[in-house]
């Protein structure tokens, strides 16, 4: 059992050595892209929510 765990950890180390890690600039760019997209989606969902609230209140007199 311990031999399998040791073998697994050796394989994990070998795989991590093959990983291409992003540069600092790539990481910052990707992070900013995700944050901007999240902000755009939050604004869109908020606007749709406000619109649908207005529509339903118009129909049902809330």
ABEGO torsion letter per residue (X at the ends): XAAAAAAAAAAAAAAAAABBBBBAAAAAAAAAAAAAAAAAAAAAAAAAAAAAAAAAAAAAGX
